[in-house]
Amino acid sequence: MQLRIFTEPQQGATYDQLLAVAQQSERLGFDAFFRSDHYQRIGDGDPGPGSTDAWLTLAAIARETSRIRLGTLVTPVTFRFPGPLAIQVAQADAMSGGRVELGLGAGWYDAEHASYAIPFPPTGERFAMLEEQLEIVTGLWKTPAGERYSFNGKHHSVVDSPALPKPVQQPGPPIVMGGWGTKRTPRLAARYAAEFNMPFAPVSYFREGCDHVRAACEAIGRDPATMKFTVATVVCVGRDAEAIARRAIASGQDPDHVRDGAAAGTPGEVVERILEFGREGAETVYLQYHTLDESDHLDLIGEEVLPNVGSVS
């Protein structure tokens, strides 16, 4: 199994903090460094320095790393028009040498939209925008150099685009989609995504949630085996109860119940939780990592968890 580090910079993080975690993650051997795409803290608490722009940050980190993959969980369709988004991600892909992945979703956090003058249409409209964005972004990337791309939609239209620049990865960076929906999201994932992520799902529901996507793949004649199934979960690891509780609180978790719904506990307990997901079909686990300034926490995960989740039996 692969482990990826997944950060939430909207809770308060600078570029330098994120760069340090990304570089440490690379040194430790994690598969990827991902970040959320939000502009405002979620929930109460000190916002610290605020958030940073996801794709600006990832492009910069791309120049300061060499192996680790980079991406978003997930970019909302409300933040960027599809044409500029395709250009931004293609450029970040080139800057990384072909290491980026685009998580794309309908968005949900209305408060940050109000705070930064971003329109926030109703849910159904945002899903319609998502379908058009997926079509346009992938269409621009796939169009052969020297040819033109056009698309006529309800929310977005493209007229005679040169479809440049091109990403390094062809036909384009992998698309990651996720969520708990049983109809619209699985249908779009089956058509456009290389990976489906179940965010913060209990082990008991993971396979069932992914089965909706498998069924959607079969409905359009796609082999479900071509879809990568992954999960995201909070991570809190410690050698003793005090460290586990402290890191749980720092991660916004109830220390008395953190083991119920997160990859939490001693290194051995966390390894077993990750392997439980593996036995239910997860190929990769995204570890939502909140303790950005506690490098020994990441060292502990990298040294005592990562090496012990390579196989599932």
C-alpha positions in Angstrom: 0.0 0.0 0.0 1.0 3.6 -0.5 0.8 6.4 2.1 0.3 10.0 1.2 0.5 13.1 3.4 -2.5 15.3 3.2 -2.5 18.8 4.8 -5.2 21.4 5.5 -3.4 24.8 5.2 -6.7 26.7 5.5 -6.5 26.0 9.2 -3.4 28.3 9.3 -0.2 27.6 7.5 2.5 29.5 5.6 4.2 28.4 2.4 7.4 27.7 4.3 5.6 25.4 6.7 4.1 23.4 3.8 7.4 23.3 1.9 9.1 21.8 5.0 6.5 19.1 5.4 6.6 18.3 1.7 10.4 18.0 1.7 10.4 15.9 4.9 7.6 13.7 3.4 9.8 13.1 0.3 12.9 12.3 2.4 10.9 9.8 4.5 9.6 8.0 1.4 5.9 8.9 1.3 4.3 8.6 -2.1 2.7 12.1 -2.3 2.1 15.4 -0.6 -1.4 16.7 -1.1 -3.2 19.7 0.3 -6.8 20.9 0.5 -7.9 23.8 -1.7 -9.6 26.3 0.7 -9.2 30.0 1.3 -10.6 30.2 4.9 -10.3 28.3 8.2 -13.1 25.7 8.7 -14.6 25.9 12.2 -13.6 28.0 15.2 -10.1 28.7 16.3 -7.1 30.9 15.6 -6.7 31.3 11.8 -3.0 32.0 12.2 -1.6 33.4 9.0 -4.6 32.3 7.0 -4.4 30.0 4.0 -2.4 30.0 0.7 -3.4 29.4 -2.9 -3.3 25.7 -3.6 -1.9 25.7 -7.1 0.5 28.5 -6.6 1.8 26.6 -3.5 2.1 23.3 -5.3 3.9 24.8 -8.3 6.5 26.3 -6.0 6.9 23.1 -4.1 7.4 21.3 -7.4 10.6 23.2 -7.9 11.9 22.3 -4.4 11.2 18.6 -4.6 12.2 15.9 -7.1 10.2 12.7 -6.6 7.1 13.1 -4.5 3.8 13.5 -6.2 1.7 16.6 -5.6 -2.0 17.4 -5.7 -5.2 18.7 -4.3 -8.1 17.1 -2.3 -9.9 18.8 -3.8 -10.1 21.9 -6.0 -13.6 23.4 -6.1 -15.0 24.2 -9.5 -16.2 27.6 -8.2 -12.6 28.8 -7.6 -11.2 28.8 -11.1 -12.6 28.9 -14.7 -11.8 25.7 -16.5 -9.4 27.1 -19.1 -7.1 28.9 -16.7 -7.3 25.8 -14.4 -6.1 23.6 -17.2 -3.2 26.0 -17.9 -2.3 26.2 -14.2 -2.2 22.5 -13.6 -0.4 21.8 -16.9 2.2 24.4 -16.0 2.6 22.9 -12.5 2.9 19.5 -14.1 5.7 20.8 -16.3 7.4 22.5 -13.4 7.4 19.2 -11.5 8.5 17.0 -14.3 5.1 15.3 -14.5 4.2 14.7 -10.8 0.9 16.5 -10.2 -2.6 15.2 -9.8 -5.9 17.2 -9.9 -8.5 16.5 -7.4 -11.7 18.3 -8.6 -15.1 18.6 -6.9 -18.2 20.7 -6.7 -17.2 22.6 -3.6 -19.2 23.0 -0.4 -17.9 25.7 2.0 -20.2 28.7 1.4 -18.5 30.9 4.0 -15.2 31.1 2.2 -17.0 32.0 -1.0 -18.8 34.9 0.8 -15.5 36.0 2.4 -13.6 36.3 -0.9 -16.3 37.4 -3.4 -16.6 34.0 -5.1 -20.1 33.1 -6.4 -21.6 30.0 -4.8 -24.4 28.6 -6.9 -26.8 25.9 -5.7 -25.7 22.3 -5.4 -27.2 21.1 -8.7 -25.7 24.0 -10.6 -22.3 23.3 -9.1 -22.4 19.7 -10.2 -23.4 20.8 -13.7 -20.4 23.1 -13.7 -18.2 20.2 -12.4 -19.2 18.0 -15.4 -18.4 20.8 -17.9 -15.1 21.6 -16.2 -14.1 17.9 -16.3 -14.9 17.8 -20.0 -13.1 21.0 -20.8 -9.9 20.4 -18.7 -9.4 16.9 -20.0 -10.4 18.0 -23.5 -7.8 20.7 -23.6 -5.1 18.4 -22.4 -6.0 15.6 -24.8 -6.2 17.8 -27.9 -3.1 17.1 -30.1 -0.6 19.9 -30.5 -1.5 21.9 -33.6 -5.2 21.1 -33.4 -8.0 23.2 -31.9 -10.5 22.4 -29.1 -14.1 23.7 -28.9 -16.9 23.0 -26.4 -20.4 24.4 -26.0 -22.0 24.1 -22.6 -24.5 25.7 -20.4 -22.0 27.2 -18.0 -18.8 27.3 -20.0 -18.0 27.4 -23.7 -14.7 27.1 -25.5 -14.2 28.4 -29.0 -11.3 27.4 -31.2 -8.8 27.0 -28.4 -5.1 26.2 -29.2 -5.3 24.0 -26.1 -1.9 25.0 -24.9 0.3 24.6 -22.9 0.4 20.8 -22.6 1.1 18.9 -19.4 4.1 16.5 -19.2 1.8 13.6 -18.3 -0.3 12.4 -21.2 -3.2 12.4 -21.9 -3.0 14.5 -18.7 -2.4 14.5 -15.0 -4.6 12.0 -13.2 -8.0 13.2 -12.1 -9.0 12.4 -8.5 -12.6 12.6 -7.5 -14.3 11.6 -4.2 -17.2 11.9 -1.9 -20.1 10.1 -0.4 -22.6 10.6 -3.2 -24.2 7.5 -4.7 -25.3 8.8 -8.1 -23.8 12.0 -9.6 -20.3 11.7 -8.2 -19.8 8.0 -9.1 -21.1 8.7 -12.6 -18.6 11.5 -13.2 -15.8 9.5 -11.6 -16.4 6.6 -13.8 -16.2 8.8 -16.9 -13.3 11.1 -16.0 -11.3 10.0 -12.9 -8.3 7.8 -12.5 -8.9 7.6 -8.7 -11.8 7.6 -6.4 -11.3 8.7 -2.8 -13.6 8.0 0.1 -13.0 10.9 2.6 -13.0 9.9 6.2 -15.0 6.7 5.7 -15.1 4.1 8.4 -13.5 0.8 7.5 -17.0 -0.8 7.7 -18.3 1.4 4.9 -15.3 1.8 2.6 -16.0 -1.1 0.3 -19.7 -0.3 0.0 -19.0 3.3 -0.8 -16.6 2.3 -3.5 -19.1 -0.2 -4.9 -21.2 2.7 -6.2 -18.3 3.7 -8.4 -17.6 0.2 -9.5 -21.3 -0.1 -10.6 -21.0 3.3 -12.5 -17.9 2.0 -14.3 -19.6 -1.2 -15.4 -22.6 0.9 -16.6 -20.5 2.6 -19.2 -18.4 -0.4 -20.1 -15.3 0.6 -18.1 -13.4 -2.1 -16.2 -13.6 -1.1 -12.5 -10.1 -2.5 -12.1 -8.8 0.6 -14.0 -10.0 2.8 -11.1 -7.8 3.4 -8.1 -9.7 3.3 -4.8 -8.3 5.3 -1.9 -9.3 6.7 1.5 -8.5 9.7 3.5 -8.2 9.6 7.3 -6.9 11.7 10.2 -3.6 10.5 11.6 -2.4 10.9 15.2 0.5 8.7 16.2 2.3 8.6 19.5 4.4 6.3 21.6 2.3 6.9 24.7 -1.2 8.1 25.7 0.0 11.7 26.4 1.5 12.1 22.9 -1.6 10.6 21.2 -4.0 12.8 23.1 -2.0 15.9 22.4 -1.8 15.2 18.7 -5.5 14.3 18.6 -6.4 17.7 20.1 -4.1 19.5 17.7 -5.9 17.6 14.9 -9.4 18.7 16.0 -10.2 15.2 17.4 -11.7 14.1 20.7 -8.7 12.4 22.4 -11.0 9.9 24.2 -12.6 8.7 20.9 -9.9 9.4 18.3 -9.2 5.7 17.7 -12.8 5.2 16.7 -12.6 7.1 13.4 -9.0 7.9 12.6 -5.6 6.3 12.1 -4.7 6.9 15.7 -2.8 5.3 18.5 0.6 3.7 18.7 2.5 3.0 15.5 1.4 -0.6 15.7 -2.3 0.4 16.1 -2.1 2.8 13.1 -0.4 0.1 10.9 -3.3 -2.2 11.7 -5.9 0.4 10.9 -4.3 1.1 7.5 -4.1 -2.6 6.7 -7.8 -2.9 7.6 -8.5 -0.4 4.8 -6.2 -2.4 2.5 -8.1 -5.6 3.2 -11.3 -3.7 2.1 -9.7 -2.7 -1.2 -7.9 0.6 -0.5 -4.8 0.9 -2.5 -3.6 4.2 -1.0 -4.3 6.0 2.3 -4.1 9.7 2.6 -3.1 10.7 6.1 -4.6 14.0 7.1 -1.7 15.5 8.9 -2.3 18.6 11.1 0.8 19.0 13.2 2.8 20.9 10.7 5.4 22.2 13.1 6.0 18.8 14.9 8.5 17.2 12.7 9.1 14.3 15.1 5.4 13.3 14.5 6.0 12.9 10.8 9.3 11.1 11.5 7.5 8.6 13.7 4.9 7.9 10.9 7.6 7.7 8.3 9.9 5.4 10.3 7.5 3.1 12.1 4.3 3.1 10.1 5.2 3.6 6.4 7.7 0.6 6.3 5.1 -1.7 7.7 2.1 -1.2 5.4 3.6 -2.5 2.2 1.5 -5.7 1.9 -2.0 -6.7 2.8 -3.0 -10.2 3.8 
